[in-house]
Amino acid sequence: MKKLINDPATVVDESVEGFGWAHADLVTVHRDPLYVVRADAPVEGKVGLVSGGGSGHEPLHAGFVGPGMLDAAVPGAMFTSPTPDSIAPATLAASSGRGVLHIVKNYTGDVLNFETAAELADAEGVEVRTVIVNDDVAVQDSLYTAGRRGVAGTVAVEKIAGAAADRGDDLASVASIAERVNANVRSMGVALSACIVPHAGNPSFDLTDDEIEIGIGIHGEPGRRRIPMASADEITEMLTTPVLDDLGLGGGEQVLLFVNGMGGTPLSELYVVYRKARHLVEARGAMVARSLVGNYVTSLEMQGASVTVLRLDAELMALWDAPVHTAALRW
Amino acid sequence: MKKLINDPATVVDESVEGFGWAHADLVTVHRDPLYVVRADAPVEGKVGLVSGGGSGHEPLHAGFVGPGMLDAAVPGAMFTSPTPDSIAPATLAASSGRGVLHIVKNYTGDVLNFETAAELADAEGVEVRTVIVNDDVAVQDSLYTAGRRGVAGTVAVEKIAGAAADRGDDLASVASIAERVNANVRSMGVALSACIVPHAGNPSFDLTDDEIEIGIGIHGEPGRRRIPMASADEITEMLTTPVLDDLGLGGGEQVLLFVNGMGGTPLSELYVVYRKARHLVEARGAMVARSLVGNYVTSLEMQGASVTVLRLDAELMALWDAPVHTAALRW
């Protein structure tokens, strides 16, 4: 295993410490328990937004803490849910009295731990609502999940809910907007290679030199099928068609098209995928109104990509366009 | 070779086409010859900035086209310099009559081709000045270079010269600012793995499972030495100490600290490197005033990182902070 780390036992702490120093204008890192919170938290008069999950998917979630998006992010160990004793304090730190929304990717550990944390926060007088993100159309139930997994669509939920909180929406409204994004976003991914979790030291699964996995999860969970290596256009079609079908995308609709890198694939290749995915969206008579291309929800150094499509209405588009200032997303 | 491409012969065209569609608000892609230019070029009353080089280093350079940075970028084939017949038209497209600055990484092919293009543009009445970026302290002379190579410091040159052009500086002043950045910036990189150039189909060099290359170039050119795998802190020290020594960094100075990923290394590891590099800068009594961490000057899917330090004065800091709106850098 060759990695730029010192020790599997300290990599998350050291990485988050470095992150906090690099972005001290935006965030404060709380140690023991570990969480990342807006430097100006709690923000008066605003619903707080908290997300989190296993580390190894950076920039998700800490890279999305800042004005217009999250108030706090809770990193667990690599590919391991954070525990309630870190989620609950992060929730309190994000609370200014108007309640807190938990944005949770649908993995059983995360769902349970955020639920317990919500109860702890409630006992402290902080009202918590939860939205579960489950945008991955690849499989129903998976290695760590009952139901569909939450993957790159989480970025859209966090961005748009963040904008709704920023404009002053109350907790029920922010939760409702987040649910609307989740209901209108679908994703599917492919792996060309596995990644190595530091404390494991070995690839999380095996792929031969001529094999790829369609419908991969962001922890290397099994997807739909393994197939021989194919062209970018063929692979992109295998990802995009199920996404568009599941979404029931029709002519005249407008979408956000988001091509996400799994961490180890060159940016140039992500734009090749984007090009074909855009063809496929347009072939249905829909229009790509907004685009995002890059490594946002990763699996360490996994090579691969995912295609995410979000159906936009005028309100969701305006909230997507609203200003955001975080380490990983800014406009 | 597993890559998200259709054909090594078309990957650059398809990638740039996708890039153009994804960022149509910012750029226009000109086909045959291939270059990327600001959608609103030429910008009246402003010195034009043009850069370019072999593809495979994305987001460099096309990702830096937009207000506050480049006016045009010219992508060559993978790891291959663009030719004068594409650089010259890009130069004309970027020209509004106040002259054009070529920002060229120091590789012999790029230097010669940009020089010829400058002569062609001059014949069309466009005054061109050139700054050669050579920030890599690892080696003197290399596989494709006489003298030091130009690597991640190019981002600082393009950003800061772009801000100088934006505030209305004339060609000589913009060139002078760019030279000042180059004189005050140093970089050094490490590879944990090689990358595969699509048309080659094989790794550009061989590293064993326990071996890394200190001082690697961004095309996999040999560095200073191969050593057994070491800890992130040890490796970071091997990169940062030569950078700080060469820069002659002293106590009380302020710097931009930039940790750049080579493309295949997880973001979490880049922050581990940043953390140690920051310790080392501060141990000299200098202050990290600005930070940048991410994949900006890559080598396809190479695993590794580089450390760049730019000595800042008040003017360079203000120009770094000036607004920028490109696909890859925005504030």
Contacts between the chains, C-beta under 8 A, distances in Angstrom:
chain1	res1	chain2	res2	distance
A	2	B	192	4.4
A	2	B	193	7.0
A	2	B	209	7.2
A	2	B	210	7.6
A	2	B	212	6.6
A	2	B	229	5.3
A	2	B	303	7.0
A	3	B	192	7.5
A	3	B	232	7.7
A	3	B	266	8.0
A	3	B	269	6.1
A	4	B	192	7.2
A	4	B	232	4.4
A	4	B	235	6.6
A	4	B	236	7.9
A	4	B	265	6.1
A	4	B	269	3.9
A	4	B	270	7.4
A	4	B	272	5.9
A	4	B	273	5.6
A	4	B	304	7.9
A	4	B	305	6.1
A	5	B	231	7.5
A	5	B	232	5.2
A	5	B	269	6.1
A	5	B	272	5.8
A	6	B	231	4.7
A	6	B	232	5.1
A	6	B	233	5.5
A	6	B	272	6.9
A	7	B	231	7.7
A	11	B	268	6.9
A	11	B	269	7.7
A	11	B	272	6.4
A	12	B	268	7.5
A	14	B	232	7.9
A	14	B	271	7.7
A	14	B	272	5.0
A	14	B	275	5.6
A	15	B	268	4.3
A	15	B	269	7.2
A	15	B	271	4.4
A	15	B	272	5.1
A	15	B	275	7.6
A	16	B	271	7.5
A	17	B	271	8.0
A	17	B	275	5.6
A	18	B	271	3.6
A	18	B	272	6.0
A	18	B	273	7.7
A	18	B	274	4.4
A	18	B	275	3.4
A	18	B	278	7.3
A	18	B	293	7.7
A	19	B	271	4.7
A	19	B	293	7.9
A	21	B	274	7.2
A	21	B	275	6.7
A	21	B	278	5.8
A	21	B	288	7.7
A	21	B	291	7.5
A	22	B	271	6.8
A	22	B	274	5.6
A	22	B	291	4.2
A	22	B	293	5.1
A	23	B	291	7.5
A	55	B	268	6.4
A	56	B	266	7.1
A	56	B	268	6.7
A	58	B	266	6.6
A	58	B	267	4.1
A	58	B	268	4.8
A	58	B	271	7.9
A	59	B	267	5.9
A	63	B	267	7.6
A	192	B	2	4.4
A	192	B	3	7.5
A	192	B	4	7.2
A	193	B	2	7.0
A	209	B	2	7.2
A	210	B	2	7.6
A	212	B	2	6.6
A	229	B	2	5.3
A	231	B	5	7.5
A	231	B	6	4.6
A	231	B	7	7.7
A	232	B	3	7.7
A	232	B	4	4.4
A	232	B	5	5.2
A	232	B	6	5.1
A	232	B	14	7.9
A	233	B	6	5.4
A	235	B	4	6.5
A	236	B	4	7.9
A	263	B	264	7.7
A	263	B	266	5.5
A	263	B	267	7.7
A	264	B	263	7.7
A	264	B	264	4.5
A	264	B	301	5.6
A	264	B	303	7.7
A	265	B	4	6.1
A	265	B	301	6.5
A	266	B	3	8.0
A	266	B	56	7.1
A	266	B	58	6.6
A	266	B	263	5.5
A	266	B	298	6.6
A	266	B	300	4.6
A	266	B	301	5.4
A	267	B	58	4.1
A	267	B	59	5.9
A	267	B	63	7.6
A	267	B	263	7.7
A	267	B	295	7.2
A	267	B	298	7.0
A	268	B	11	6.8
A	268	B	12	7.4
A	268	B	15	4.3
A	268	B	55	6.4
A	268	B	56	6.8
A	268	B	58	4.8
A	268	B	300	7.6
A	269	B	3	6.1
A	269	B	4	3.9
A	269	B	5	6.1
A	269	B	11	7.7
A	269	B	15	7.2
A	270	B	4	7.4
A	271	B	14	7.7
A	271	B	15	4.4
A	271	B	16	7.5
A	271	B	17	8.0
A	271	B	18	3.6
A	271	B	19	4.8
A	271	B	22	6.7
A	271	B	58	7.9
A	272	B	4	5.9
A	272	B	5	5.8
A	272	B	6	6.9
A	272	B	11	6.4
A	272	B	14	4.9
A	272	B	15	5.1
A	272	B	18	6.0
A	273	B	4	5.6
A	273	B	18	7.6
A	274	B	18	4.4
A	274	B	21	7.3
A	274	B	22	5.6
A	275	B	14	5.6
A	275	B	15	7.6
A	275	B	17	5.6
A	275	B	18	3.4
A	275	B	21	6.7
A	278	B	18	7.3
A	278	B	21	5.8
A	288	B	21	7.7
A	291	B	21	7.5
A	291	B	22	4.2
A	291	B	23	7.5
A	293	B	18	7.7
A	293	B	19	7.9
A	293	B	22	5.1
A	295	B	267	7.2
A	295	B	295	7.2
A	298	B	266	6.6
A	298	B	267	7.0
A	300	B	266	4.6
A	300	B	268	7.6
A	301	B	264	5.6
A	301	B	265	6.5
A	301	B	266	5.4
A	301	B	303	6.4
A	303	B	2	7.0
A	303	B	264	7.7
A	303	B	301	6.4
A	304	B	4	7.9
A	305	B	4	6.1
A	330	B	330	5.5
A	330	B	331	6.0
A	331	B	330	6.0
